[in-house]
């Protein structure tokens, strides 16, 4: 056993971090597909492509479904989906690290770097174990607390056993920003239950804010305790940007949904604000809904598309181009418009290399989604009642690993389903990670003469 582990560790060491992530997530999806296609995992009508789609959606914590989770999968299949969500939410590399730690082994420095880059956005491998342990403790505590609160909220409407099962499932799904629900209408049936609504929103925010921010806030708390309330130790720049951008997006999303229109029901302003806040929170990361998404006005749908495209923060369970990328891109644009050279955020200038990476992420995301929009328009044009806004919403929802849909997902053609599967995979790992994995090679030493072209 020890020799096999040493051999596995040596193979991990020679692979690129991007290759480890791609292979890890891909292998987990294949394993999940096999499990979900077992006869005792599903009921009649679930094919191999349905199993692949569901496994990809679960591992990539998206929530788009082509079959109903609560009725088309057996309890065994639902548990498999839940385990895939948990593994995909924390990250396949985290579970690999946990396995090695439990067996008294260490990951190679390259594998630790892959985990740090994908989940922690830090390069200090020496802190890997302590940070990883804190993250697992935080995940366990948050999901357990969420399950208890959801159980309290669901118990009056469900039996104890059913409420407990539903509470655990939705707590993990919400924290991992997966958006999977055991109910066909998602959480529409619970929108008048404040305990359920508030708990799910808190879980989504905690899962989507990013583990680096959580670790930073924890360190800040410990520092304040040691120094007796001194506030000299500030949060890291990454934390400030992530928290500020998330706040602006949530608040802006709520205001926009109230202005453009949210529901056709007469629930009063209290209900509209509650549902608007919930959809503003969940649209960026999770995919639960308390209103009929397909019935929203086009302006509201476009607003949700923008929120889904941005997504959550780096090192979190969320997809999208990330809050920090968005903030950095706008900061650089503002600086250039004002004749500056460097992007500035919170009184700090951002190195050009990081700004260029942000531009690359945004550019690759735009190219991928425009390509997907054109492809889906070609493959889904024969679907009755489907317009361009439905296709755009579906594409961005898959890329942002959100899981909201106007109703197109179950009607997708086989070609459309395959493309959405690929988009969820790209959205979960990030377009830049996949591009580096696919195109990284020896750098060219050829220098070409300078040339100029007209722009604008």
QUIHUUR-V941695 format. One record per pair of residues at least 24 apart in sequence whose C-alpha atoms are under 7 Angstrom apart, sorted by the first residue. I is the first residue (numbers start at 1). J is the second residue. D is the distance in whole Angstrom. If there is no record, write none. Layout:
# QUIHUUR-V941695
i = (I | I)
j = (J | J)
d = (D | D)
This chain:
# QUIHUUR-V941695
i = (9 | 9 | 12 | 13 | 13 | 13 | 17 | 17 | 17 | 17 | 18 | 18 | 18 | 19 | 24 | 25 | 29 | 29 | 29 | 32 | 36 | 40 | 41 | 41 | 41 | 41 | 42 | 42 | 42 | 42 | 43 | 43 | 43 | 53 | 55 | 56 | 57 | 58 | 58 | 58 | 59 | 59 | 59 | 59 | 60 | 60 | 60 | 60 | 60 | 61 | 61 | 61 | 61 | 61 | 61 | 61 | 62 | 62 | 62 | 62 | 62 | 62 | 62 | 63 | 63 | 63 | 63 | 63 | 63 | 64 | 64 | 64 | 65 | 65 | 66 | 66 | 67 | 68 | 69 | 69 | 70 | 70 | 82 | 85 | 85 | 85 | 86 | 86 | 89 | 89 | 90 | 118 | 119 | 119 | 120 | 120 | 120 | 121 | 135 | 143 | 143 | 143 | 146 | 146 | 146 | 147 | 149 | 150 | 150 | 150 | 153 | 153 | 174 | 174 | 174 | 174 | 175 | 175 | 175 | 175 | 176 | 176 | 177 | 177 | 177 | 177 | 177 | 177 | 177 | 178 | 178 | 179 | 179 | 179 | 179 | 186 | 186 | 187 | 187 | 187 | 188 | 188 | 188 | 191 | 201 | 201 | 204 | 204 | 207 | 207 | 208 | 208 | 208 | 208 | 208 | 208 | 209 | 209 | 209 | 209 | 210 | 210 | 210 | 210 | 211 | 211 | 212 | 213 | 241 | 242 | 242 | 242 | 245 | 245 | 246 | 250 | 250 | 253 | 254 | 257 | 260 | 260 | 261 | 261 | 262 | 263 | 263 | 283 | 283 | 283 | 284 | 284 | 284 | 284 | 284 | 285 | 285 | 285 | 285 | 285 | 285 | 286 | 286 | 287 | 287 | 287 | 288 | 293 | 293 | 294 | 294 | 305 | 305 | 308 | 308 | 308 | 308 | 309 | 309 | 311 | 318 | 319 | 319 | 319 | 319 | 320 | 320 | 320 | 321 | 321 | 325 | 328 | 329 | 329 | 361 | 361 | 364 | 365 | 369 | 369 | 376 | 379 | 379 | 379 | 380 | 380 | 398 | 398 | 399 | 399 | 399 | 399 | 400 | 401 | 401)
j = (107 | 108 | 111 | 108 | 110 | 111 | 110 | 111 | 113 | 114 | 114 | 433 | 437 | 437 | 92 | 92 | 55 | 56 | 59 | 84 | 77 | 74 | 73 | 74 | 76 | 77 | 72 | 73 | 74 | 77 | 72 | 73 | 74 | 421 | 81 | 421 | 424 | 84 | 85 | 178 | 84 | 85 | 87 | 88 | 88 | 401 | 424 | 425 | 428 | 85 | 88 | 89 | 176 | 177 | 178 | 401 | 178 | 179 | 398 | 401 | 402 | 403 | 424 | 178 | 179 | 180 | 287 | 402 | 403 | 403 | 404 | 409 | 409 | 410 | 409 | 410 | 410 | 184 | 181 | 182 | 182 | 183 | 169 | 173 | 176 | 178 | 172 | 176 | 176 | 317 | 317 | 315 | 315 | 316 | 211 | 212 | 315 | 315 | 211 | 171 | 172 | 175 | 171 | 199 | 203 | 171 | 199 | 195 | 196 | 199 | 195 | 196 | 200 | 203 | 204 | 286 | 203 | 204 | 206 | 207 | 207 | 317 | 204 | 207 | 208 | 285 | 286 | 317 | 318 | 286 | 287 | 286 | 287 | 288 | 403 | 288 | 289 | 288 | 289 | 290 | 289 | 290 | 291 | 290 | 278 | 281 | 282 | 286 | 316 | 317 | 285 | 312 | 313 | 316 | 317 | 318 | 242 | 312 | 313 | 316 | 313 | 314 | 315 | 316 | 315 | 316 | 315 | 239 | 324 | 313 | 323 | 324 | 323 | 327 | 323 | 280 | 281 | 280 | 280 | 300 | 299 | 300 | 297 | 300 | 296 | 291 | 296 | 307 | 308 | 402 | 308 | 310 | 311 | 312 | 402 | 311 | 312 | 318 | 319 | 401 | 402 | 402 | 403 | 402 | 403 | 404 | 404 | 405 | 406 | 406 | 407 | 393 | 396 | 396 | 397 | 400 | 402 | 396 | 400 | 400 | 401 | 400 | 401 | 427 | 428 | 399 | 400 | 427 | 361 | 362 | 358 | 355 | 358 | 359 | 431 | 432 | 431 | 431 | 395 | 396 | 416 | 413 | 415 | 416 | 412 | 413 | 423 | 424 | 423 | 424 | 426 | 427 | 427 | 427 | 428)
d = (7 | 7 | 7 | 6 | 6 | 7 | 6 | 6 | 7 | 4 | 7 | 6 | 5 | 6 | 6 | 6 | 6 | 6 | 6 | 7 | 6 | 7 | 6 | 5 | 6 | 4 | 6 | 4 | 5 | 6 | 5 | 6 | 7 | 6 | 7 | 6 | 7 | 6 | 5 | 7 | 5 | 5 | 7 | 4 | 6 | 7 | 6 | 6 | 5 | 6 | 6 | 6 | 7 | 6 | 4 | 6 | 5 | 7 | 7 | 4 | 5 | 5 | 7 | 5 | 5 | 5 | 6 | 7 | 4 | 4 | 7 | 7 | 7 | 7 | 6 | 4 | 7 | 6 | 7 | 6 | 4 | 6 | 7 | 7 | 7 | 7 | 7 | 7 | 5 | 5 | 7 | 6 | 4 | 7 | 6 | 5 | 5 | 6 | 7 | 6 | 6 | 7 | 5 | 6 | 7 | 5 | 7 | 7 | 6 | 7 | 5 | 6 | 6 | 6 | 5 | 7 | 5 | 5 | 7 | 5 | 6 | 5 | 6 | 6 | 7 | 6 | 4 | 6 | 6 | 5 | 7 | 5 | 4 | 5 | 6 | 6 | 6 | 6 | 6 | 5 | 6 | 4 | 6 | 6 | 7 | 7 | 7 | 6 | 6 | 6 | 7 | 5 | 6 | 5 | 6 | 5 | 7 | 6 | 5 | 6 | 5 | 6 | 5 | 4 | 6 | 6 | 6 | 5 | 6 | 6 | 6 | 6 | 6 | 7 | 7 | 5 | 6 | 5 | 6 | 6 | 6 | 6 | 6 | 6 | 6 | 7 | 7 | 6 | 6 | 7 | 4 | 7 | 4 | 6 | 7 | 5 | 6 | 5 | 7 | 7 | 5 | 5 | 7 | 5 | 4 | 5 | 7 | 7 | 5 | 4 | 6 | 6 | 6 | 6 | 6 | 5 | 7 | 6 | 6 | 6 | 7 | 5 | 5 | 6 | 5 | 6 | 4 | 6 | 7 | 7 | 5 | 7 | 7 | 7 | 7 | 6 | 6 | 6 | 7 | 7 | 6 | 7 | 7 | 6 | 7 | 7 | 6 | 5 | 5 | 5 | 7 | 4 | 6 | 6 | 6)
